[in-house]
Amino acid sequence: MAMDETLKSFMDKFKLPDFSNMDWKGSTDGLRQSFYRASRSVERDLPDLAEMSNLIVDGADGPLKARLYVPLAAGIAPAPAIVFFHGGGFVLGDLDTHDVICRRLAASSRCRVLSVDYRLAPESRFPAAHRDALAAWEWATDRKNILGFDPDRIAVAGDSAGGNLSAFIAQETARAGKLMPAFQLLLYPLVQFVDIRAKRLTFQEGGFFISPNLFDYFRDSYVEKATDRMDKRVSPLFAPDEDFAGLAPAHMVLCGWDPLKDEGRAYASKLAAHGVPVTIKEHAGMVHGFMNMTAVSVPARKAIEEAGLVVGRALGSRE
């Protein structure tokens, strides 16, 4: 299926650089600004919320910013909840770049959503983001009464690198015997940090939010040592078989124009092979990161709504 024309026109409008020739090492700030501009637009039809508040949560080595979204239909606390981690290759993204996704996800799922802003590379390298994510998860579950979370109905969710952190939390809490997520929502997740060059995708094929050269930049910025690329924390696809048994049910959203699609399917297959209930929704004409394009894409809005409905039904907040 061809790439969605609306998304293609949107990317062309921004006149994004040729990733294959760009000097990535000196361009982190500019890349972050481009990602922010592409991810933030005024949307007049954003759903109303009962509450949205900025918080400070515990990270592994200090405080982290977070934001709590409470939908109008959240119900009486303790209520179902989602702990969300944004994408951006561990280099890009923050609470604001994923604000719209979280608003729409909260409204459609009828769950409280806690979005966490972990440390980024290259300033903070592996395993900083993973340690922050786990610390934030433990902070949220330890303060479930204050946040109004039902301890038996807390999901973990994230897109791209945030999907990586979500899969890591599901595996790590199981390994450590800690409170596990009740559900995993993995949005076009990055599940291995070794290589995607074998796919020989071009900028046009991969879209703005991921390409082989950009993948390498993200990987090298976050994972300093080549020997760490196979580490099961950053490449949960390569975790041993025993780490898949007993994990929370999962729903995976994949994109037809995404070099990470096959890895996502492989991860879903490993979950299913170990008895974990898993469903997949593939959006054939969409590119990696398309949920950040709701300002120009009605299908992106619908996709977030559909994903929220899946989580809400799994956690009991939707019929």
C-alpha positions as CSV (number, residue, x, y, z in Angstrom):
1,M,0.0,0.0,0.0
2,A,1.2,3.5,-0.8
3,M,2.3,5.9,1.9
4,D,-0.6,8.1,3.2
5,E,-0.5,11.2,0.9
6,T,-1.4,13.6,3.8
7,L,1.6,12.5,5.8
8,K,3.9,12.7,2.8
9,S,2.8,16.2,2.1
10,F,3.2,17.2,5.7
11,M,6.8,15.9,5.7
12,D,7.6,17.6,2.4
13,K,6.3,20.9,3.8
14,F,8.9,20.9,6.6
15,K,11.7,20.5,4.0
16,L,13.5,18.1,6.2
17,P,17.2,17.4,5.7
18,D,18.7,14.5,3.8
19,F,19.6,12.2,6.6
20,S,22.1,10.3,4.6
21,N,24.4,13.3,4.3
22,M,23.7,15.2,7.5
23,D,26.3,15.7,10.2
24,W,24.4,14.1,13.0
25,K,27.1,14.4,15.7
26,G,26.8,18.2,15.7
27,S,23.1,18.4,15.0
28,T,21.3,17.2,18.1
29,D,19.8,20.6,19.1
30,G,18.6,21.2,15.5
31,L,17.1,17.7,15.3
32,R,15.3,18.3,18.6
33,Q,13.8,21.5,17.4
34,S,12.7,20.0,14.1
35,F,11.0,17.1,16.0
36,Y,9.3,19.5,18.3
37,R,8.0,21.7,15.4
38,A,6.7,18.6,13.6
39,S,5.0,17.2,16.7
40,R,3.4,20.3,18.0
41,S,0.4,22.1,16.4
42,V,-2.7,23.8,17.6
43,E,-5.6,21.3,17.4
44,R,-9.1,22.8,18.0
45,D,-10.8,19.5,18.6
46,L,-8.6,18.2,21.4
47,P,-10.7,16.3,24.0
48,D,-11.6,18.1,27.2
49,L,-10.0,16.7,30.4
50,A,-11.1,16.7,34.0
51,E,-7.6,17.5,35.1
52,M,-4.1,18.0,33.7
53,S,-1.3,18.7,36.2
54,N,2.5,18.8,36.1
55,L,4.3,16.6,38.6
56,I,7.8,15.7,39.7
57,V,8.6,12.0,40.0
58,D,11.6,10.1,41.1
59,G,14.1,9.1,38.5
60,A,17.1,6.8,39.0
61,D,19.5,9.7,39.9
62,G,17.2,12.6,40.5
63,P,13.8,14.2,39.9
64,L,12.0,13.9,36.5
65,K,9.2,16.0,35.0
66,A,5.9,14.2,34.5
67,R,2.3,15.1,33.6
68,L,-0.9,13.6,34.8
69,Y,-4.0,13.5,32.5
70,V,-7.4,12.7,34.0
71,P,-10.2,12.3,31.5
72,L,-13.7,13.4,32.2
73,A,-14.9,9.8,32.2
74,A,-12.1,8.5,34.4
75,G,-14.6,7.4,37.1
76,I,-14.1,7.3,40.8
77,A,-10.6,6.6,42.1
78,P,-8.9,4.1,42.4
79,A,-9.2,3.9,38.6
80,P,-7.4,2.3,35.7
81,A,-4.2,4.0,34.7
82,I,-1.5,4.1,32.0
83,V,2.1,5.1,32.6
84,F,3.4,6.5,29.3
85,F,6.9,6.9,27.9
86,H,7.5,9.1,24.9
87,G,9.4,8.1,21.8
88,G,12.3,9.9,20.0
89,G,15.2,7.4,19.8
90,F,16.3,8.2,23.4
91,V,17.6,11.5,22.0
92,L,14.4,13.5,21.1
93,G,11.0,14.1,22.7
94,D,9.6,15.4,25.9
95,L,6.2,15.9,27.6
96,D,5.1,18.5,25.1
97,T,5.9,16.6,21.9
98,H,3.6,13.8,23.1
99,D,1.1,15.9,24.9
100,V,-1.6,15.5,22.2
101,I,-1.1,11.7,22.1
102,C,-1.5,11.5,25.9
103,R,-4.6,13.7,25.9
104,R,-6.3,11.6,23.2
105,L,-5.2,8.3,24.8
106,A,-6.6,9.4,28.1
107,A,-9.9,10.4,26.6
108,S,-10.4,7.3,24.5
109,S,-9.2,4.8,27.1
110,R,-11.0,6.6,30.0
111,C,-7.9,5.9,32.0
112,R,-5.6,8.3,33.9
113,V,-2.4,8.7,32.1
114,L,1.0,9.6,33.7
115,S,3.5,10.8,31.0
116,V,7.1,10.6,32.2
117,D,10.0,12.7,30.8
118,Y,13.2,10.6,31.2
119,R,16.8,11.7,30.6
120,L,18.0,11.8,27.0
121,A,21.2,11.0,25.2
122,P,23.8,11.9,24.3
123,E,23.9,13.8,27.6
124,S,22.8,10.7,29.5
125,R,23.7,7.4,27.9
126,F,22.6,3.8,28.4
127,P,21.2,2.6,30.7
128,A,20.0,6.0,32.0
129,A,16.7,6.1,30.3
130,H,15.9,2.5,31.3
131,R,16.9,3.2,34.9
132,D,14.7,6.3,34.9
133,A,11.7,4.5,33.4
134,L,11.9,1.7,36.0
135,A,12.3,4.2,38.8
136,A,9.3,6.3,37.6
137,W,7.2,3.1,37.3
138,E,8.1,2.2,40.9
139,W,7.4,5.8,42.0
140,A,3.9,5.7,40.3
141,T,3.0,2.3,41.7
142,D,4.2,3.2,45.2
143,R,2.0,6.3,45.1
144,K,-1.0,4.7,43.4
145,N,-3.3,5.9,46.2
146,I,-2.2,9.6,45.8
147,L,-2.5,9.3,42.0
148,G,-5.8,7.5,42.1
149,F,-4.5,4.4,40.4
150,D,-6.0,1.0,40.8
151,P,-2.9,-1.2,41.5
152,D,-4.4,-4.1,39.6
153,R,-5.2,-2.0,36.5
154,I,-2.0,-0.1,35.6
155,A,-0.8,-0.4,32.0
156,V,2.5,0.6,30.5
157,A,2.6,2.3,27.1
158,G,4.9,4.1,24.8
159,D,5.8,4.8,21.2
160,S,9.1,3.9,19.5
161,A,11.8,4.3,22.1
162,G,9.0,4.6,24.7
163,G,7.7,1.3,23.5
164,N,11.2,-0.1,24.1
165,L,11.0,1.2,27.7
166,S,7.5,-0.2,28.1
167,A,8.7,-3.7,27.0
168,F,11.7,-3.4,29.3
169,I,9.5,-2.6,32.3
170,A,7.2,-5.5,31.6
171,Q,10.2,-7.9,31.4
172,E,12.2,-6.3,34.3
173,T,9.3,-6.2,36.8
174,A,8.7,-9.9,36.1
175,R,12.4,-10.7,36.5
176,A,12.5,-8.8,39.8
177,G,9.2,-10.1,41.2
178,K,7.9,-6.5,41.5
179,L,4.4,-5.1,40.6
180,M,4.0,-5.9,36.9
181,P,2.0,-3.9,34.4
182,A,-1.5,-5.3,33.8
183,F,-1.2,-4.5,30.1
184,Q,1.3,-3.3,27.5
185,L,0.5,-0.9,24.7
186,L,3.4,-0.9,22.3
187,L,3.2,1.7,19.6
188,Y,5.6,0.9,16.7
189,P,8.1,0.0,19.3
190,L,11.9,-0.2,19.0
191,V,12.6,-3.7,20.3
192,Q,16.2,-4.2,19.2
193,F,19.1,-1.7,18.9
194,V,21.4,-3.6,16.7
195,D,20.8,-2.6,13.0
196,I,18.1,-1.9,10.4
197,R,20.4,-1.4,7.4
198,A,19.7,-4.8,6.0
199,K,16.3,-3.5,5.0
200,R,18.0,-0.9,2.7
201,L,15.3,1.7,3.2
202,T,15.6,5.2,2.0
203,F,14.5,8.5,3.6
204,Q,11.3,8.5,1.6
205,E,10.5,4.9,2.5
206,G,11.1,5.3,6.2
207,G,9.7,8.8,6.7
208,F,10.9,11.6,9.0
209,F,10.9,9.8,12.3
210,I,13.2,6.9,11.4
211,S,15.7,5.9,8.7
212,P,18.8,3.8,8.7
213,N,21.2,6.8,9.3
214,L,18.9,8.3,11.9
215,F,18.7,4.9,13.6
216,D,22.5,4.7,13.8
217,Y,22.7,8.1,15.2
218,F,20.1,7.3,17.9
219,R,21.9,4.0,18.7
220,D,25.4,5.5,18.9
221,S,24.2,8.5,20.9
222,Y,22.5,6.3,23.6
223,V,24.4,3.0,23.5
224,E,28.1,4.1,23.7
225,K,29.6,0.6,23.7
226,A,28.9,-1.7,20.8
227,T,28.9,-4.7,23.1
228,D,25.8,-3.3,24.8
229,R,23.6,-3.3,21.7
230,M,22.5,-6.9,22.5
231,D,21.8,-6.1,26.1
232,K,18.3,-7.4,26.9
233,R,17.3,-4.1,28.5
234,V,17.8,-2.1,25.3
235,S,17.1,-5.0,22.9
236,P,14.2,-6.8,24.6
237,L,13.6,-8.8,21.4
238,F,16.8,-10.7,22.3
239,A,16.0,-11.5,25.9
240,P,16.1,-15.2,26.8
241,D,13.0,-17.2,26.4
242,E,12.3,-17.4,30.2
243,D,11.9,-13.6,30.2
244,F,8.8,-13.8,28.0
245,A,6.8,-16.2,30.2
246,G,4.1,-14.7,32.3
247,L,4.3,-11.2,30.8
248,A,1.2,-8.9,30.7
249,P,-1.1,-9.1,27.6
250,A,0.0,-6.7,24.9
251,H,-1.4,-4.8,22.0
252,M,1.0,-3.7,19.3
253,V,0.4,-0.9,16.7
254,L,2.6,-1.2,13.6
255,C,3.0,0.9,10.4
256,G,3.3,-0.3,6.9
257,W,6.0,2.3,6.0
258,D,8.2,1.6,9.0
259,P,11.6,-0.2,9.0
260,L,10.8,-1.4,12.5
261,K,7.6,-3.2,11.5
262,D,9.2,-6.7,11.1
263,E,11.0,-6.5,14.5
264,G,7.6,-5.6,16.0
265,R,6.0,-8.6,14.5
266,A,8.9,-10.8,15.7
267,Y,8.4,-9.5,19.2
268,A,4.7,-10.2,19.1
269,S,5.4,-13.7,17.9
270,K,7.8,-14.3,20.8
271,L,5.2,-13.1,23.2
272,A,2.5,-15.4,21.7
273,A,4.9,-18.3,21.6
274,H,5.3,-18.0,25.3
275,G,1.6,-17.9,26.0
276,V,1.2,-14.1,26.3
277,P,-2.0,-12.8,24.8
278,V,-1.1,-10.3,22.0
279,T,-2.9,-8.5,19.3
280,I,-1.6,-6.5,16.4
281,K,-3.1,-3.6,14.5
282,E,-1.2,-2.5,11.3
283,H,-1.8,0.8,9.6
284,A,-0.6,0.0,6.1
285,G,-0.2,3.5,4.8
286,M,1.3,5.1,7.9
287,V,4.9,6.0,8.7
288,H,6.9,5.5,11.9
289,G,5.8,8.2,14.3
290,F,2.5,9.0,12.6
291,M,0.7,9.5,15.9
292,N,2.6,12.7,16.3
293,M,0.9,14.0,13.2
294,T,-2.7,14.3,14.4
295,A,-2.8,18.0,13.4
296,V,-2.8,16.9,9.7
297,S,-4.0,13.3,9.8
298,V,-7.5,12.1,10.7
299,P,-6.3,8.5,10.5
300,A,-3.7,9.2,13.1
301,R,-6.4,10.6,15.5
302,K,-8.5,7.5,14.8
303,A,-5.5,5.2,15.4
304,I,-4.9,6.7,18.9
305,E,-8.6,6.4,19.7
306,E,-8.6,2.8,18.6
307,A,-5.5,2.0,20.7
308,G,-7.1,3.7,23.7
309,L,-10.2,1.6,23.3
310,V,-8.1,-1.5,23.4
311,V,-6.4,-0.5,26.6
312,G,-9.7,0.7,28.2
313,R,-11.3,-2.6,27.4
314,A,-8.4,-4.6,28.8
315,L,-8.4,-2.6,32.0
316,G,-12.2,-2.5,32.4
317,S,-12.8,1.2,31.8
318,R,-14.5,0.6,28.5
319,E,-17.0,-1.9,27.4
